Amino acid sequence: MLSAAAFGYMVFLKETMVFAFVEWLVAERSWKRALVALGVGLLTFAPFAPAMVGYFTGRSGFYGGGEFRPDSLSIFSWLYSSFGIQPPPATAIVAGLVFTVGSILAAWSMARGRGLLFAVTTTMFGTFLFGTNSFCNWYYLVSGLLLLLIAVGGVGAEEASQKAGGKRSLHSARA
């Protein structure tokens, strides 16, 4: 339960982590732990909610709906500087949804923990790469997640495990 509480706290600190929460729900499949995560997250967010109304309703708030920054480290900053192409307003949200679905499908046959980490890493990278205001700190997060994924065995370790005779997946017992 402590890990669920910590995850809920983390999700409410960064709005793009909502995609990671969806991936966690698919991997975890425990509504009790999900409610703990949401409860802790809401308790963290509640004191600031009155001041944040404008943040979520205005265009300057949510990461995906914020103003485009041509100096960001995204594909669209290159397209803007090279061809004058600006991204549509909710590009990061759409990218996050696409990468969430794609990474869940790709991670389905992996061990549960590794699959979740792979899905979160892939989704965060895609969301920032196609975002409107991605900077080094977001890529530091992705780099840290990638290093953690490598440390737990990466994607190739699953094939080695299957060759050894054990097949584990996102929907089997926890890794």
MOUR-V846339 format. One record per residue. N is the residue number from 1. OMEGA is omega in degrees with one decimal (none if undefined). Layout:
N_OMEGA / N_OMEGA
//
This chain:
1_179.4 / 2_178.5 / 3_177.2 / 4_178.2 / 5_178.9 / 6_179.3 / 7_177.3 / 8_177.3 / 9_-178.9 / 10_-178.4 / 11_-177.7 / 12_177.2 / 13_-179.5 / 14_-172.8 / 15_178.6 / 16_177.5 / 17_176.6 / 18_176.8 / 19_177.9 / 20_178.3 / 21_177.5 / 22_179.5 / 23_178.0 / 24_178.4 / 25_178.8 / 26_-178.7 / 27_-172.4 / 28_-179.1 / 29_178.1 / 30_-178.5 / 31_178.3 / 32_178.1 / 33_177.8 / 34_178.2 / 35_175.6 / 36_-180.0 / 37_179.2 / 38_179.5 / 39_178.9 / 40_178.4 / 41_179.1 / 42_176.3 / 43_177.4 / 44_-174.1 / 45_-172.2 / 46_-178.6 / 47_-177.2 / 48_-175.0 / 49_-179.0 / 50_-179.5 / 51_-174.7 / 52_-177.7 / 53_179.4 / 54_179.6 / 55_-176.9 / 56_179.9 / 57_180.0 / 58_-179.6 / 59_-176.7 / 60_-172.3 / 61_-172.3 / 62_-175.4 / 63_-176.0 / 64_-177.1 / 65_-177.9 / 66_178.6 / 67_178.3 / 68_177.7 / 69_-178.0 / 70_179.0 / 71_-179.0 / 72_179.9 / 73_-178.8 / 74_177.3 / 75_-176.4 / 76_175.5 / 77_175.5 / 78_178.6 / 79_179.7 / 80_-178.6 / 81_-178.5 / 82_-172.3 / 83_-179.6 / 84_-178.1 / 85_175.3 / 86_-179.7 / 87_170.7 / 88_-173.2 / 89_-173.2 / 90_-176.6 / 91_-178.0 / 92_179.0 / 93_178.4 / 94_177.7 / 95_178.5 / 96_178.4 / 97_179.9 / 98_-179.9 / 99_176.9 / 100_-179.8 / 101_-179.6 / 102_-178.0 / 103_175.4 / 104_178.3 / 105_179.8 / 106_-176.2 / 107_-173.0 / 108_-177.2 / 109_178.9 / 110_173.0 / 111_-170.2 / 112_-178.9 / 113_179.1 / 114_179.3 / 115_177.9 / 116_179.5 / 117_176.5 / 118_-178.8 / 119_-179.6 / 120_179.5 / 121_-179.5 / 122_-178.8 / 123_179.0 / 124_178.7 / 125_179.7 / 126_179.4 / 127_-179.6 / 128_-179.4 / 129_179.9 / 130_-178.3 / 131_-178.7 / 132_179.7 / 133_-179.7 / 134_179.9 / 135_-173.1 / 136_-176.1 / 137_177.8 / 138_179.6 / 139_172.1 / 140_176.3 / 141_179.9 / 142_179.1 / 143_177.1 / 144_177.4 / 145_179.1 / 146_177.1 / 147_177.1 / 148_177.4 / 149_177.1 / 150_-178.6 / 151_-179.9 / 152_173.5 / 153_177.1 / 154_-176.9 / 155_-176.8 / 156_-178.2 / 157_180.0 / 158_178.7 / 159_178.5 / 160_178.8 / 161_-179.9 / 162_178.3 / 163_179.3 / 164_175.2 / 165_-179.1 / 166_177.0 / 167_177.7 / 168_179.3 / 169_-178.5 / 170_-177.4 / 171_175.0 / 172_-178.2 / 173_-178.2 / 174_178.3 / 175_none
//
